[in-house]
Amino acid sequence: MVYKSVTAAATSLRTSQPTVSRELRDLERQIGFDLFNRFGKRLTPTNQAQLLHSVVARSFCRNGGNQPRGDRD
């Protein structure tokens, strides 16, 4: 949700694009729905992903975690 492409996310995580793509697909299989709509190299979060993000962020913050970082380009 922070980065608009898998490549940008991979760079931030200091890993490879194929690793992040594989992990995203594995997670999507585990939870049973797509997290992102894919348009070429660009990603946009699905409505389900936005809801999941909102729930997790509220829970994380309520339990003493740091505030999630805002969206970036």
PDB file of N, CA, C and O in Angstrom, chain B, residues numbered from 101:
ATOM      1  N   MET B 101       0.818  -1.174   0.000  1.00  0.00           N
ATOM      2  CA  MET B 101       0.000   0.000   0.000  1.00  0.00           C
ATOM      3  C   MET B 101       0.873   1.253   0.000  1.00  0.00           C
ATOM      4  O   MET B 101       0.424   2.328  -0.398  1.00  0.00           O
ATOM      5  N   VAL B 102       2.088   1.114   0.436  1.00  0.00           N
ATOM      6  CA  VAL B 102       2.985   2.256   0.491  1.00  0.00           C
ATOM      7  C   VAL B 102       3.606   2.517  -0.872  1.00  0.00           C
ATOM      8  O   VAL B 102       3.729   3.668  -1.289  1.00  0.00           O
ATOM      9  N   TYR B 103       3.996   1.462  -1.563  1.00  0.00           N
ATOM     10  CA  TYR B 103       4.654   1.599  -2.855  1.00  0.00           C
ATOM     11  C   TYR B 103       3.699   1.204  -3.963  1.00  0.00           C
ATOM     12  O   TYR B 103       2.806   0.383  -3.755  1.00  0.00           O
ATOM     13  N   LYS B 104       3.881   1.779  -5.129  1.00  0.00           N
ATOM     14  CA  LYS B 104       2.971   1.554  -6.242  1.00  0.00           C
ATOM     15  C   LYS B 104       3.434   0.452  -7.191  1.00  0.00           C
ATOM     16  O   LYS B 104       2.773   0.174  -8.192  1.00  0.00           O
ATOM     17  N   SER B 105       4.567  -0.174  -6.881  1.00  0.00           N
ATOM     18  CA  SER B 105       5.048  -1.276  -7.715  1.00  0.00           C
ATOM     19  C   SER B 105       5.804  -2.273  -6.842  1.00  0.00           C
ATOM     20  O   SER B 105       6.320  -1.930  -5.778  1.00  0.00           O
ATOM     21  N   VAL B 106       5.853  -3.491  -7.313  1.00  0.00           N
ATOM     22  CA  VAL B 106       6.593  -4.534  -6.599  1.00  0.00           C
ATOM     23  C   VAL B 106       8.081  -4.200  -6.598  1.00  0.00           C
ATOM     24  O   VAL B 106       8.773  -4.451  -5.612  1.00  0.00           O
ATOM     25  N   THR B 107       8.566  -3.642  -7.683  1.00  0.00           N
ATOM     26  CA  THR B 107       9.979  -3.286  -7.772  1.00  0.00           C
ATOM     27  C   THR B 107      10.343  -2.244  -6.711  1.00  0.00           C
ATOM     28  O   THR B 107      11.382  -2.361  -6.060  1.00  0.00           O
ATOM     29  N   ALA B 108       9.499  -1.231  -6.535  1.00  0.00           N
ATOM     30  CA  ALA B 108       9.761  -0.205  -5.520  1.00  0.00           C
ATOM     31  C   ALA B 108       9.727  -0.806  -4.116  1.00  0.00           C
ATOM     32  O   ALA B 108      10.556  -0.465  -3.272  1.00  0.00           O
ATOM     33  N   ALA B 109       8.774  -1.695  -3.868  1.00  0.00           N
ATOM     34  CA  ALA B 109       8.700  -2.357  -2.564  1.00  0.00           C
ATOM     35  C   ALA B 109       9.936  -3.213  -2.327  1.00  0.00           C
ATOM     36  O   ALA B 109      10.496  -3.209  -1.231  1.00  0.00           O
ATOM     37  N   ALA B 110      10.360  -3.941  -3.344  1.00  0.00           N
ATOM     38  CA  ALA B 110      11.542  -4.801  -3.219  1.00  0.00           C
ATOM     39  C   ALA B 110      12.789  -3.973  -2.921  1.00  0.00           C
ATOM     40  O   ALA B 110      13.612  -4.357  -2.090  1.00  0.00           O
ATOM     41  N   THR B 111      12.922  -2.856  -3.590  1.00  0.00           N
ATOM     42  CA  THR B 111      14.063  -1.975  -3.343  1.00  0.00           C
ATOM     43  C   THR B 111      14.070  -1.509  -1.892  1.00  0.00           C
ATOM     44  O   THR B 111      15.110  -1.522  -1.234  1.00  0.00           O
ATOM     45  N   SER B 112      12.921  -1.103  -1.404  1.00  0.00           N
ATOM     46  CA  SER B 112      12.811  -0.648  -0.018  1.00  0.00           C
ATOM     47  C   SER B 112      13.147  -1.761   0.974  1.00  0.00           C
ATOM     48  O   SER B 112      13.763  -1.518   2.013  1.00  0.00           O
ATOM     49  N   LEU B 113      12.734  -2.984   0.638  1.00  0.00           N
ATOM     50  CA  LEU B 113      12.982  -4.133   1.515  1.00  0.00           C
ATOM     51  C   LEU B 113      14.369  -4.744   1.316  1.00  0.00           C
ATOM     52  O   LEU B 113      14.763  -5.676   2.017  1.00  0.00           O
ATOM     53  N   ARG B 114      15.089  -4.200   0.350  1.00  0.00           N
ATOM     54  CA  ARG B 114      16.433  -4.707   0.013  1.00  0.00           C
ATOM     55  C   ARG B 114      16.409  -6.188  -0.353  1.00  0.00           C
ATOM     56  O   ARG B 114      17.209  -6.995   0.119  1.00  0.00           O
ATOM     57  N   THR B 115      15.452  -6.496  -1.216  1.00  0.00           N
ATOM     58  CA  THR B 115      15.339  -7.852  -1.740  1.00  0.00           C
ATOM     59  C   THR B 115      14.987  -7.742  -3.217  1.00  0.00           C
ATOM     60  O   THR B 115      14.955  -6.643  -3.771  1.00  0.00           O
ATOM     61  N   SER B 116      14.730  -8.856  -3.843  1.00  0.00           N
ATOM     62  CA  SER B 116      14.468  -8.838  -5.281  1.00  0.00           C
ATOM     63  C   SER B 116      12.974  -8.759  -5.578  1.00  0.00           C
ATOM     64  O   SER B 116      12.141  -9.146  -4.759  1.00  0.00           O
ATOM     65  N   GLN B 117      12.655  -8.254  -6.757  1.00  0.00           N
ATOM     66  CA  GLN B 117      11.268  -8.168  -7.204  1.00  0.00           C
ATOM     67  C   GLN B 117      10.627  -9.552  -7.266  1.00  0.00           C
ATOM     68  O   GLN B 117       9.492  -9.702  -6.816  1.00  0.00           O
ATOM     69  N   PRO B 118      11.304 -10.576  -7.806  1.00  0.00           N
ATOM     70  CA  PRO B 118      10.680 -11.902  -7.829  1.00  0.00           C
ATOM     71  C   PRO B 118      10.346 -12.443  -6.430  1.00  0.00           C
ATOM     72  O   PRO B 118       9.344 -13.137  -6.259  1.00  0.00           O
ATOM     73  N   THR B 119      11.177 -12.128  -5.440  1.00  0.00           N
ATOM     74  CA  THR B 119      10.910 -12.578  -4.080  1.00  0.00           C
ATOM     75  C   THR B 119       9.632 -11.936  -3.546  1.00  0.00           C
ATOM     76  O   THR B 119       8.790 -12.621  -2.966  1.00  0.00           O
ATOM     77  N   VAL B 120       9.485 -10.626  -3.738  1.00  0.00           N
ATOM     78  CA  VAL B 120       8.289  -9.933  -3.256  1.00  0.00           C
ATOM     79  C   VAL B 120       7.053 -10.428  -4.008  1.00  0.00           C
ATOM     80  O   VAL B 120       6.007 -10.642  -3.396  1.00  0.00           O
ATOM     81  N   SER B 121       7.158 -10.611  -5.316  1.00  0.00           N
ATOM     82  CA  SER B 121       6.029 -11.125  -6.102  1.00  0.00           C
ATOM     83  C   SER B 121       5.596 -12.491  -5.612  1.00  0.00           C
ATOM     84  O   SER B 121       4.402 -12.755  -5.466  1.00  0.00           O
ATOM     85  N   ARG B 122       6.549 -13.349  -5.362  1.00  0.00           N
ATOM     86  CA  ARG B 122       6.249 -14.705  -4.879  1.00  0.00           C
ATOM     87  C   ARG B 122       5.583 -14.650  -3.496  1.00  0.00           C
ATOM     88  O   ARG B 122       4.605 -15.356  -3.249  1.00  0.00           O
ATOM     89  N   GLU B 123       6.108 -13.823  -2.609  1.00  0.00           N
ATOM     90  CA  GLU B 123       5.534 -13.702  -1.268  1.00  0.00           C
ATOM     91  C   GLU B 123       4.111 -13.145  -1.320  1.00  0.00           C
ATOM     92  O   GLU B 123       3.243 -13.603  -0.577  1.00  0.00           O
ATOM     93  N   LEU B 124       3.863 -12.164  -2.188  1.00  0.00           N
ATOM     94  CA  LEU B 124       2.514 -11.634  -2.345  1.00  0.00           C
ATOM     95  C   LEU B 124       1.548 -12.707  -2.826  1.00  0.00           C
ATOM     96  O   LEU B 124       0.451 -12.855  -2.287  1.00  0.00           O
ATOM     97  N   ARG B 125       1.961 -13.449  -3.838  1.00  0.00           N
ATOM     98  CA  ARG B 125       1.100 -14.522  -4.368  1.00  0.00           C
ATOM     99  C   ARG B 125       0.843 -15.590  -3.308  1.00  0.00           C
ATOM    100  O   ARG B 125      -0.280 -16.080  -3.186  1.00  0.00           O
ATOM    101  N   ASP B 126       1.862 -15.953  -2.547  1.00  0.00           N
ATOM    102  CA  ASP B 126       1.691 -16.946  -1.473  1.00  0.00           C
ATOM    103  C   ASP B 126       0.701 -16.437  -0.427  1.00  0.00           C
ATOM    104  O   ASP B 126      -0.172 -17.180   0.021  1.00  0.00           O
ATOM    105  N   LEU B 127       0.839 -15.176  -0.041  1.00  0.00           N
ATOM    106  CA  LEU B 127      -0.072 -14.597   0.939  1.00  0.00           C
ATOM    107  C   LEU B 127      -1.497 -14.554   0.399  1.00  0.00           C
ATOM    108  O   LEU B 127      -2.445 -14.881   1.112  1.00  0.00           O
ATOM    109  N   GLU B 128      -1.646 -14.151  -0.855  1.00  0.00           N
ATOM    110  CA  GLU B 128      -2.981 -14.112  -1.460  1.00  0.00           C
ATOM    111  C   GLU B 128      -3.617 -15.496  -1.479  1.00  0.00           C
ATOM    112  O   GLU B 128      -4.819 -15.630  -1.249  1.00  0.00           O
ATOM    113  N   ARG B 129      -2.834 -16.509  -1.749  1.00  0.00           N
ATOM    114  CA  ARG B 129      -3.358 -17.882  -1.712  1.00  0.00           C
ATOM    115  C   ARG B 129      -3.797 -18.263  -0.298  1.00  0.00           C
ATOM    116  O   ARG B 129      -4.842 -18.887  -0.111  1.00  0.00           O
ATOM    117  N   GLN B 130      -2.997 -17.886   0.688  1.00  0.00           N
ATOM    118  CA  GLN B 130      -3.310 -18.234   2.077  1.00  0.00           C
ATOM    119  C   GLN B 130      -4.575 -17.545   2.575  1.00  0.00           C
ATOM    120  O   GLN B 130      -5.377 -18.164   3.275  1.00  0.00           O
ATOM    121  N   ILE B 131      -4.767 -16.278   2.227  1.00  0.00           N
ATOM    122  CA  ILE B 131      -5.934 -15.552   2.726  1.00  0.00           C
ATOM    123  C   ILE B 131      -7.155 -15.705   1.830  1.00  0.00           C
ATOM    124  O   ILE B 131      -8.271 -15.382   2.239  1.00  0.00           O
ATOM    125  N   GLY B 132      -6.952 -16.195   0.612  1.00  0.00           N
ATOM    126  CA  GLY B 132      -8.075 -16.515  -0.264  1.00  0.00           C
ATOM    127  C   GLY B 132      -8.623 -15.379  -1.104  1.00  0.00           C
ATOM    128  O   GLY B 132      -9.720 -15.494  -1.650  1.00  0.00           O
ATOM    129  N   PHE B 133      -7.884 -14.283  -1.219  1.00  0.00           N
ATOM    130  CA  PHE B 133      -8.310 -13.205  -2.110  1.00  0.00           C
ATOM    131  C   PHE B 133      -7.109 -12.384  -2.558  1.00  0.00           C
ATOM    132  O   PHE B 133      -6.065 -12.363  -1.906  1.00  0.00           O
ATOM    133  N   ASP B 134      -7.291 -11.701  -3.704  1.00  0.00           N
ATOM    134  CA  ASP B 134      -6.226 -10.841  -4.236  1.00  0.00           C
ATOM    135  C   ASP B 134      -6.103  -9.588  -3.388  1.00  0.00           C
ATOM    136  O   ASP B 134      -7.107  -9.008  -2.973  1.00  0.00           O
ATOM    137  N   LEU B 135      -4.886  -9.178  -3.136  1.00  0.00           N
ATOM    138  CA  LEU B 135      -4.630  -7.943  -2.416  1.00  0.00           C
ATOM    139  C   LEU B 135      -4.508  -6.752  -3.361  1.00  0.00           C
ATOM    140  O   LEU B 135      -4.811  -5.619  -2.987  1.00  0.00           O
ATOM    141  N   PHE B 136      -4.068  -7.014  -4.573  1.00  0.00           N
ATOM    142  CA  PHE B 136      -3.823  -5.933  -5.523  1.00  0.00           C
ATOM    143  C   PHE B 136      -4.391  -6.253  -6.885  1.00  0.00           C
ATOM    144  O   PHE B 136      -4.402  -7.405  -7.318  1.00  0.00           O
ATOM    145  N   ASN B 137      -4.866  -5.207  -7.563  1.00  0.00           N
ATOM    146  CA  ASN B 137      -5.154  -5.276  -8.984  1.00  0.00           C
ATOM    147  C   ASN B 137      -3.845  -4.949  -9.669  1.00  0.00           C
ATOM    148  O   ASN B 137      -3.151  -4.008  -9.285  1.00  0.00           O
ATOM    149  N   ARG B 138      -3.514  -5.715 -10.669  1.00  0.00           N
ATOM    150  CA  ARG B 138      -2.246  -5.533 -11.368  1.00  0.00           C
ATOM    151  C   ARG B 138      -2.490  -4.972 -12.761  1.00  0.00           C
ATOM    152  O   ARG B 138      -3.227  -5.547 -13.562  1.00  0.00           O
ATOM    153  N   PHE B 139      -1.860  -3.848 -13.027  1.00  0.00           N
ATOM    154  CA  PHE B 139      -1.945  -3.198 -14.326  1.00  0.00           C
ATOM    155  C   PHE B 139      -0.525  -3.004 -14.823  1.00  0.00           C
ATOM    156  O   PHE B 139       0.106  -1.986 -14.541  1.00  0.00           O
ATOM    157  N   GLY B 140      -0.025  -3.979 -15.561  1.00  0.00           N
ATOM    158  CA  GLY B 140       1.379  -3.945 -15.962  1.00  0.00           C
ATOM    159  C   GLY B 140       2.238  -4.052 -14.720  1.00  0.00           C
ATOM    160  O   GLY B 140       2.121  -5.008 -13.953  1.00  0.00           O
ATOM    161  N   LYS B 141       3.102  -3.067 -14.523  1.00  0.00           N
ATOM    162  CA  LYS B 141       3.980  -3.066 -13.349  1.00  0.00           C
ATOM    163  C   LYS B 141       3.378  -2.313 -12.163  1.00  0.00           C
ATOM    164  O   LYS B 141       3.963  -2.290 -11.080  1.00  0.00           O
ATOM    165  N   ARG B 142       2.224  -1.705 -12.364  1.00  0.00           N
ATOM    166  CA  ARG B 142       1.593  -0.907 -11.313  1.00  0.00           C
ATOM    167  C   ARG B 142       0.604  -1.758 -10.518  1.00  0.00           C
ATOM    168  O   ARG B 142      -0.051  -2.648 -11.060  1.00  0.00           O
ATOM    169  N   LEU B 143       0.514  -1.466  -9.233  1.00  0.00           N
ATOM    170  CA  LEU B 143      -0.410  -2.154  -8.346  1.00  0.00           C
ATOM    171  C   LEU B 143      -1.376  -1.153  -7.742  1.00  0.00           C
ATOM    172  O   LEU B 143      -0.993  -0.036  -7.395  1.00  0.00           O
ATOM    173  N   THR B 144      -2.615  -1.555  -7.620  1.00  0.00           N
ATOM    174  CA  THR B 144      -3.577  -0.780  -6.839  1.00  0.00           C
ATOM    175  C   THR B 144      -4.251  -1.752  -5.885  1.00  0.00           C
ATOM    176  O   THR B 144      -4.620  -2.857  -6.283  1.00  0.00           O
ATOM    177  N   PRO B 145      -4.415  -1.350  -4.627  1.00  0.00           N
ATOM    178  CA  PRO B 145      -5.011  -2.262  -3.655  1.00  0.00           C
ATOM    179  C   PRO B 145      -6.485  -2.523  -3.966  1.00  0.00           C
ATOM    180  O   PRO B 145      -7.212  -1.626  -4.392  1.00  0.00           O
ATOM    181  N   THR B 146      -6.905  -3.752  -3.748  1.00  0.00           N
ATOM    182  CA  THR B 146      -8.316  -4.102  -3.888  1.00  0.00           C
ATOM    183  C   THR B 146      -9.078  -3.528  -2.691  1.00  0.00           C
ATOM    184  O   THR B 146      -8.477  -3.126  -1.695  1.00  0.00           O
ATOM    185  N   ASN B 147     -10.394  -3.497  -2.803  1.00  0.00           N
ATOM    186  CA  ASN B 147     -11.209  -3.049  -1.674  1.00  0.00           C
ATOM    187  C   ASN B 147     -10.974  -3.934  -0.453  1.00  0.00           C
ATOM    188  O   ASN B 147     -10.921  -3.441   0.674  1.00  0.00           O
ATOM    189  N   GLN B 148     -10.835  -5.235  -0.675  1.00  0.00           N
ATOM    190  CA  GLN B 148     -10.572  -6.154   0.434  1.00  0.00           C
ATOM    191  C   GLN B 148      -9.230  -5.854   1.094  1.00  0.00           C
ATOM    192  O   GLN B 148      -9.109  -5.934   2.316  1.00  0.00           O
ATOM    193  N   ALA B 149      -8.232  -5.512   0.301  1.00  0.00           N
ATOM    194  CA  ALA B 149      -6.915  -5.166   0.850  1.00  0.00           C
ATOM    195  C   ALA B 149      -6.994  -3.893   1.681  1.00  0.00           C
ATOM    196  O   ALA B 149      -6.379  -3.803   2.743  1.00  0.00           O
ATOM    197  N   GLN B 150      -7.746  -2.916   1.205  1.00  0.00           N
ATOM    198  CA  GLN B 150      -7.884  -1.671   1.952  1.00  0.00           C
ATOM    199  C   GLN B 150      -8.581  -1.912   3.289  1.00  0.00           C
ATOM    200  O   GLN B 150      -8.194  -1.336   4.306  1.00  0.00           O
ATOM    201  N   LEU B 151      -9.600  -2.755   3.287  1.00  0.00           N
ATOM    202  CA  LEU B 151     -10.289  -3.086   4.531  1.00  0.00           C
ATOM    203  C   LEU B 151      -9.350  -3.829   5.480  1.00  0.00           C
ATOM    204  O   LEU B 151      -9.280  -3.510   6.667  1.00  0.00           O
ATOM    205  N   LEU B 152      -8.632  -4.817   4.955  1.00  0.00           N
ATOM    206  CA  LEU B 152      -7.673  -5.564   5.774  1.00  0.00           C
ATOM    207  C   LEU B 152      -6.627  -4.622   6.370  1.00  0.00           C
ATOM    208  O   LEU B 152      -6.315  -4.713   7.558  1.00  0.00           O
ATOM    209  N   HIS B 153      -6.090  -3.729   5.560  1.00  0.00           N
ATOM    210  CA  HIS B 153      -5.088  -2.765   6.021  1.00  0.00           C
ATOM    211  C   HIS B 153      -5.644  -1.908   7.150  1.00  0.00           C
ATOM    212  O   HIS B 153      -4.965  -1.682   8.151  1.00  0.00           O
ATOM    213  N   SER B 154      -6.868  -1.434   6.995  1.00  0.00           N
ATOM    214  CA  SER B 154      -7.501  -0.605   8.010  1.00  0.00           C
ATOM    215  C   SER B 154      -7.655  -1.354   9.337  1.00  0.00           C
ATOM    216  O   SER B 154      -7.347  -0.815  10.399  1.00  0.00           O
ATOM    217  N   VAL B 155      -8.127  -2.584   9.269  1.00  0.00           N
ATOM    218  CA  VAL B 155      -8.322  -3.390  10.473  1.00  0.00           C
ATOM    219  C   VAL B 155      -6.990  -3.687  11.159  1.00  0.00           C
ATOM    220  O   VAL B 155      -6.871  -3.557  12.377  1.00  0.00           O
ATOM    221  N   VAL B 156      -6.005  -4.080  10.383  1.00  0.00           N
ATOM    222  CA  VAL B 156      -4.691  -4.407  10.949  1.00  0.00           C
ATOM    223  C   VAL B 156      -4.034  -3.158  11.530  1.00  0.00           C
ATOM    224  O   VAL B 156      -3.450  -3.218  12.611  1.00  0.00           O
ATOM    225  N   ALA B 157      -4.121  -2.036  10.833  1.00  0.00           N
ATOM    226  CA  ALA B 157      -3.509  -0.801  11.318  1.00  0.00           C
ATOM    227  C   ALA B 157      -4.137  -0.363  12.642  1.00  0.00           C
ATOM    228  O   ALA B 157      -3.429   0.025  13.571  1.00  0.00           O
ATOM    229  N   ARG B 158      -5.467  -0.428  12.724  1.00  0.00           N
ATOM    230  CA  ARG B 158      -6.137  -0.057  13.989  1.00  0.00           C
ATOM    231  C   ARG B 158      -5.711  -0.986  15.111  1.00  0.00           C
ATOM    232  O   ARG B 158      -5.420  -0.535  16.219  1.00  0.00           O
ATOM    233  N   SER B 159      -5.672  -2.269  14.831  1.00  0.00           N
ATOM    234  CA  SER B 159      -5.291  -3.248  15.850  1.00  0.00           C
ATOM    235  C   SER B 159      -3.843  -3.037  16.274  1.00  0.00           C
ATOM    236  O   SER B 159      -3.532  -3.072  17.465  1.00  0.00           O
ATOM    237  N   PHE B 160      -2.966  -2.822  15.317  1.00  0.00           N
ATOM    238  CA  PHE B 160      -1.550  -2.631  15.594  1.00  0.00           C
ATOM    239  C   PHE B 160      -1.341  -1.403  16.462  1.00  0.00           C
ATOM    240  O   PHE B 160      -0.595  -1.456  17.441  1.00  0.00           O
ATOM    241  N   CYS B 161      -1.994  -0.291  16.115  1.00  0.00           N
ATOM    242  CA  CYS B 161      -1.843   0.959  16.869  1.00  0.00           C
ATOM    243  C   CYS B 161      -2.451   0.838  18.257  1.00  0.00           C
ATOM    244  O   CYS B 161      -1.896   1.361  19.223  1.00  0.00           O
ATOM    245  N   ARG B 162      -3.572   0.163  18.367  1.00  0.00           N
ATOM    246  CA  ARG B 162      -4.251   0.002  19.647  1.00  0.00           C
ATOM    247  C   ARG B 162      -3.414  -0.832  20.615  1.00  0.00           C
ATOM    248  O   ARG B 162      -3.512  -0.666  21.831  1.00  0.00           O
ATOM    249  N   ASN B 163      -2.604  -1.716  20.076  1.00  0.00           N
ATOM    250  CA  ASN B 163      -1.787  -2.605  20.901  1.00  0.00           C
ATOM    251  C   ASN B 163      -0.372  -2.079  21.111  1.00  0.00           C
ATOM    252  O   ASN B 163       0.540  -2.852  21.404  1.00  0.00           O
ATOM    253  N   GLY B 164      -0.185  -0.777  20.963  1.00  0.00           N
ATOM    254  CA  GLY B 164       1.098  -0.168  21.289  1.00  0.00           C
ATOM    255  C   GLY B 164       2.115  -0.134  20.169  1.00  0.00           C
ATOM    256  O   GLY B 164       3.267   0.231  20.401  1.00  0.00           O
ATOM    257  N   GLY B 165       1.718  -0.508  18.949  1.00  0.00           N
ATOM    258  CA  GLY B 165       2.654  -0.449  17.828  1.00  0.00           C
ATOM    259  C   GLY B 165       2.836   0.973  17.354  1.00  0.00           C
ATOM    260  O   GLY B 165       2.093   1.871  17.750  1.00  0.00           O
ATOM    261  N   ASN B 166       3.805   1.172  16.524  1.00  0.00           N
ATOM    262  CA  ASN B 166       4.037   2.486  15.928  1.00  0.00           C
ATOM    263  C   ASN B 166       2.962   2.789  14.924  1.00  0.00           C
ATOM    264  O   ASN B 166       2.355   1.874  14.366  1.00  0.00           O
ATOM    265  N   GLN B 167       2.712   4.061  14.682  1.00  0.00           N
ATOM    266  CA  GLN B 167       1.772   4.470  13.658  1.00  0.00           C
ATOM    267  C   GLN B 167       2.271   3.973  12.303  1.00  0.00           C
ATOM    268  O   GLN B 167       3.461   4.086  12.009  1.00  0.00           O
ATOM    269  N   PRO B 168       1.370   3.417  11.463  1.00  0.00           N
ATOM    270  CA  PRO B 168       1.793   3.028  10.105  1.00  0.00           C
ATOM    271  C   PRO B 168       2.252   4.242   9.322  1.00  0.00           C
ATOM    272  O   PRO B 168       1.755   5.350   9.520  1.00  0.00           O
ATOM    273  N   ARG B 169       3.193   4.024   8.441  1.00  0.00           N
ATOM    274  CA  ARG B 169       3.669   5.118   7.599  1.00  0.00           C
ATOM    275  C   ARG B 169       2.625   5.421   6.532  1.00  0.00           C
ATOM    276  O   ARG B 169       1.880   4.537   6.110  1.00  0.00           O
ATOM    277  N   GLY B 170       2.578   6.672   6.101  1.00  0.00           N
ATOM    278  CA  GLY B 170       1.619   7.091   5.086  1.00  0.00           C
ATOM    279  C   GLY B 170       1.978   6.559   3.708  1.00  0.00           C
ATOM    280  O   GLY B 170       3.086   6.070   3.486  1.00  0.00           O
ATOM    281  N   ASP B 171       1.034   6.659   2.793  1.00  0.00           N
ATOM    282  CA  ASP B 171       1.267   6.209   1.418  1.00  0.00           C
ATOM    283  C   ASP B 171       2.330   7.054   0.758  1.00  0.00           C
ATOM    284  O   ASP B 171       2.466   8.247   1.030  1.00  0.00           O
ATOM    285  N   ARG B 172       3.078   6.412  -0.111  1.00  0.00           N
ATOM    286  CA  ARG B 172       4.137   7.086  -0.878  1.00  0.00           C
ATOM    287  C   ARG B 172       3.900   6.819  -2.339  1.00  0.00           C
ATOM    288  O   ARG B 172       3.179   5.891  -2.706  1.00  0.00           O
ATOM    289  N   ASP B 173       4.500   7.623  -3.161  1.00  0.00           N
ATOM    290  CA  ASP B 173       4.412   7.395  -4.622  1.00  0.00           C
ATOM    291  C   ASP B 173       5.439   6.413  -5.065  1.00  0.00           C
ATOM    292  O   ASP B 173       5.519   6.097  -6.252  1.00  0.00           O
TER     293      ASP B 173
END
